[in-house]
Amino acid sequence: MGTKYSSGLRGSVLTAFGTIVLIAGGAVYVSTAWATDTARVSLDPNDISLSTQFEFDTTDQQSTAFANELASDLIMELLAIDDIGDTADTGAPPHLYNGIVGITGSPEAGYIVFVGSDADLNDVRRTATANATPEVVELLTFTQSERSGQELIDAYEKAVQGDWKNGKPLSYSVGLNSSTQMIEVSVGDAATDADVSRLQQLSPAISVNRKGSPPERLSRTNSSSPHRGGLRMSHFSGELCTNGFSVKGKTTGTVYSLTAGHCGANGSAWYATNFVGNLAGKANFPARDMARLKNSSYQTWIETDGGDDYDERRIVSAANGTVSSKVCLSGAITKSKCNVEIISYSNTMCDSFGCTTGLVKGTRNGDHLVVKGDSGGPVYYRNPSNQRASARGTIVGGESWGTVVYWHAWTTISNHLNVDVYTLP
């Protein structure tokens, strides 16, 4: 009959033969990538248990690949990305409240899950792997950390509150380093020794990074309607920004483009030679640094010239992406930069605007990735064999001379702006 897998995903009980069936956002996708027989799918709409199952014939290589995929999905569930919410204050990573203080690794090499010293390792392991297959469990190693979840939450909140600045207008970012289970605060070279000392005195769980420039919010110019994403937009004030991929309202169906909220006020007009749109939907800023562009027409293609294999790509889907996976950026100034690794979720960036929470952090071997003017640009996953792409988020800012980049994840955008990705031709 083949190998049976239990996904651990919440949804209807599903059994498939000779194929792989993926469940995402309540939709069922049947992929014949690993199929050996005709697919047969049965759904019970009244069953909402966690026992989604797959049955299919596989080779060892295919079985390993699917186990890796399921392990990656499980890690994203453990990180509790969907629990970041839309009203975050300090933005402490939600998984810290669940006893998990760090996760490192990759689907191929396996993952190490660090359990807080204030949590029972066996309880966390049992809960985390309750619906995982033996193949997935083999990819997970659970180990006890010297740090407790509460200690890291307290350190995160104290760092974000910024009392250590003594009222100075310093920009900084706060995130969890999963490898060391430390709260890492990046302040740039503008911070003094006294600033760093006050910051370190807040908690032994805080480490400080003073290398490079402090965090800053970051602007292809001739465009006609319907507009693509990745354009270099300007405002009469001289501000430069980039527009993202296209979305549509969940209730209205109206098609918009995206950009960063810090680019301007609601109603401000933006141009890339021609009119691109008026900024709208900016709310709860700076906690959420995003906005829609409206009053023009927009298409599914984005500009990707630069470091991509294609100069343009069509957005066909949207997702968050997994930790350690690679994405591309498409800021209008630096243009496309690919193979950017997702380092962590639930980061916070603070500057003169205030603090933006729930950010994804990425980097690429210390390479220069973003500058001012790239804000709002698309973050995407590229299909290696064609011009299709999957949206991952929109650029918010960077630090350390642009070698570190922050963006809002797709689900945060979708929830806050009440939009779905626009994928029509």
N, C-alpha and C positions, 0 to 999 in steps of 0.2 A: 504493500500500500504506500510505502514511502515514509518520510519523517514527519512527525506531528509537532507543530510549534504552537505555544500559547503566547500571544503577544503581550498580555498585560494591559491592553488598551481598553478604555471604557467604550462599550458599544454593543451592537447586536451580535449574538453568536453567529459565527460564519464558518462554513467548512468549504474548502476548495480543493479540487483534485487536479494535479498536473499544471498548476499555475500558482502565481503569487498574487495575493490580494492585499492591498494596503488600505487602511482606514485613516482618513484625515479630515478633521472638521465636520464629521458626520457624513461625509461622502465616501463611497466605496469605489476604489480604482482597481481594475483588473489588469495586471500586467502579464504579458506572455513572455517576458524576458527569460524566465527559467522553465517555461512550460514544456512538458513532454506529452501531454494528452490534452484533449479538449476540456476547457474549464467548465465546471459546474458549481454554481454558487447558490446557497440556500440561506435566507435571512429570516429570522424570527423577530419582528418589530416589537414584540412584547417583552423580549429578554434584554435587560440592560446590565447584565453581569459583566465581570472582568474576564470572562473565559473565551474571548475571541480566539479561534483556532485556525490553523492552516494544515492541510495535508497535501503533500505533493511528492513526486519522485524526483530525486536530486542526485547529482554526483557529489563527491566529497567537497569539491571546490565550490559548487553552487551552495551546498549546505553551509559551508563556512562563511561565504559571502552574505548569506541571509542572516546567519547568527550575528555577524558583525553589524548588520543594519539594525537588527532588533536591539542589540546592546547599545548602539548609538541612540536609538529612540528612548530606551530606558533611562539613559544618562540625562537626556533632556527632561524627562519627567522628574527625575530626582532633583534636578536643578530648579524645578518649579518655576520655569520661565513664565508660564501663563498666570502665575500668582503675583507677578510684579504689580499688576493693578494700574489704575488710572489716577489714583489720588495719593501716590507715594510721597512721604515726607523726606525722611533721610535716605530711603532707597536701599537699606541693608538687604543683602541677598536673602530671598525668602527661604532658601534651603537651610540657612543657619538655624531657623526656628524648628527644623525637622531633625536636628541632630547631625546633619552633614556639613562639615566645615571646609570641604575642598574635594575636588575631583580632578585627576590628571590622567593623561593617556590618550589613546585613539582607538577606533574600532579594530584596527589591524593588530596593534600591540597589546590591547586590553586596557582596562581602566583600574586605577587605584582610587578607592573611595575612602576619604578620611572622615572618621566619626569623632565628634566632639568628646572631650573628656567628661562632660556632664551627661552623656548619653550612653546607653547600654549597647555595646557593639553588636552583640548577638541579636538584640531586638531590632536594631536598625537594619542589619543584614537580612533578617527574616522578613521584615516588612518590605524592604526594597526588592527582594527577589521572589516574593510570594507567587507571582504569575510568570516568572521567567523559566525558560527551558534550561536543561543542564548545559547545553551548548553556550547559552548566554551567561549562565552563572560562572562557567569556566573563564570567562573574559573579565570577571570582576574580582578584585582583591580588596577586602575591607580591612582597614587598620586604624588603631586608636591614635588620635592626635593628642599632643600635650595641651592644646588650646581647647577651650570650651566654646560652644556656640554663643552663650550669653556674653562671654568676654569679648568675642569678636563683634557682636552686635553693639555692645557698649562702646567699643573703640571706634567702630564705624560712625556711630551717631555723634560722638564727641568730635571726631575729625570734621564731619560735614558741618556741624554747627558753627565752626570757624572762630570760636572765642580766642583761640591761640593766636590769631592774627593781630590782636590788640587794635582792631579798627582799621588796619591798613588795607588798601584795595588790592589784595593779592588774588590771583587766579590759581585754582588748584583742582585736582581730581582725586577721588577716593575709590578704591576698589579692593577686592579680596584677591590675594595671591594664593591660588590653590596649592601650589607646590610647597610653600612655606607656612601656610595657614596664618598669614599675617595680613593686617590691613595696610595696604600700600598707598601712601599719599604722595602725589607728585606735585611739587610746588615750583619747579623751574629755578633758574639761577637768580631770580629777583628776591628770593627769600633770604633773610639774614640768618646768621648762626643762632641768634636769639629766637627767631621764629621757629627754627627747627627744634631747638631745645624745648620750647614750650609745647610743641607738637608731640615730641617724643615722651614728655612727662605725662601726657594724657593717659597712656597705657603702654605696657610692655609689648602689647600685640600690634603696635604701630611701627612701620618702617617708613623712612622718608627718602624720596627720590628728588634730588636737586639738579639732575642733569638736563641740559638743554633749555628750551623755552618753556614758559608756563603754558597751561592749556589755553586755547583760544578758539572762538567760533569762527569757522572758515567761510570764489565767485567764479564757447563755440558761438557765435554771436549773431549770425544772420539766420533768421528763421521765419517761416511763413506758416499760417494756420492750415491744417491741424499741426500743432507743435509736438516735437519729440522731447524726450527727457534728456538731461545733460547739457542744456543750453546755458550759455553765459548771459545772465540777465542783469540789467542795471536799473537803478531807480534814480529819479532826478536829484536825489541827495548825494549821488556818487557811490552809494553802496552797491557792491557786486555780490551776486549769489548764483546758485545753480538750481534749475528745476529738476525734480525727480521723475519717477515713472507715473503713469496715469492710473487713476482710480475712479470708482463710481460710487455714488451714495447708496448705502444699503436700502434706504427707504425711498429715495427719489429717483435713483438710477442716473442722476446727473453725472457727467464725466468731468473730472478735474485733473489737474496736475498737482504735484506736491513740491514743497520747499521747506526750508527751516523757518521756525517761528521768529527767530531773532533777526531775520532779514528786514522786517519792517512791521508796520501796523496794519491791522485789518483795513482793507480798502485801498492800500497803497498800490500804485500801478507799476508794473514791471515790463521791461522791453528787452528783446534781443533783435535790434534794429526795428522789428515790428512789435506790436503789442502782444505780450504773452498772457497777461491776466492780472486780475486784482487779487491781492492776498486776502484770504478769508479763513474763518474757522480757528484762528489762533485763540487758544484758551488755556487757562491753567499754566501759562508761561511764568517762570522758566522751568517749572517741574517737567513740563512737556514742551519740547522745542520743535514744533512742527506746525504746518499750516497747509491749506489747500490754495490752489490758484484757480480762479473761475473767470467767467465772462469771455472765454475764447474757446476754441476747440482743440482737442488733444488726441494723440494717437498712441499706439502700443509700442512703437519703436523708441529706442534710446540711442544716443550717440555713444560710441565705445572706441573711437579712434585713440591711439596711444599705445598702451601695452597689451591690448587684446588682439586676438587673431582676426577679428572682423572690425570694421569701422562703425558698424551699426548692428544692433540686435533687437529682436522682438520679444517682449515680455509675455510669457504664456502661463505663468503661475506665480505664487508667492508663498514664502515660508520663512521661518526664522534662521535656519541653518544650525548646525551642531558645533559644539566646542571642538576645536582643532581642525574643523573643515576650512576650506579655502574659498574666498570670495574675491570679487573684483569691485573697485571703486570707479566712479566716473564723474569726478569733479570737473567743472568747465575749465579751470586754470591748469591743473596738473594733468588732466585727461585720464584715460583709463590706466589703472594700476591693478594687476591681477596677482593671484597667489598670496593674498593677504590672509593671514591665519586668524581665526576667531580665538581669542585668548580667554575671554570670560564674559559673563553677563552681569547685570545688576551693578554697574559702575555709576558713580556720581561725579559730575563735573561742575565746579563752582567758579564764578567770575563776577564781574561788576553787575551782571544781570541778576545773579542769584544762582541757585543750584538746580541742575537738571539731573533727574534720577532715572534708573532703569536702563542705562546705556550699555551697548555692546562695545567691547574693546578689541581692536585688532592691530596687528603689526606685521612687518615682513623683513626680518633680518636687519633691522636698523635702517632700512631704506627710507628716503624722503617720500611721503605718500600724499600729503595734503597741505594746502596753504589757504589763506583767506580768499574767499570767493568760491571755494568748493562746497561750502555749506548748502545743504538741500539736495546735493547730487545723489544719484542712485547707487545703492550697494546691491550687487547681484551675483548670482551663480551662473556661470557660462556653460552651456552645453558644448562638450568638446568636439562634436561632429557636425554641428550646424549652427545657424544664427539665432537659435532660441536661447532664452535666458529666463531665470526665475528671480523675481525681486526678493531682496533680503532686508532692505531698509533704506534710510536716508541719512546722509552725513550730517553730523552736528558740529564736530570740532576735532581738534588735534592738539598734541603737546610734544615736547622734546623735539622741536624743529620739524614737526610734521611726521615724525617716525612712528608715532602712535596716533591712531584715529578712533573716534567714537561715533557711533550711530544709533538711531532708534531702530529697534527690531520691528519686523513686519506686524506682529500681533499687537504691539503697543500702538502703532500707527492706526491699524484697523479698528481697534477698540476706541481710541481717543477721538478720531475723526469720523467714526461711524461709516467706514468705507470698505469696499472690496476692491481687489486688484482688477483693473480693466484689461481684458485680454482679447477683445474682438479685433478682427483684422482691420 
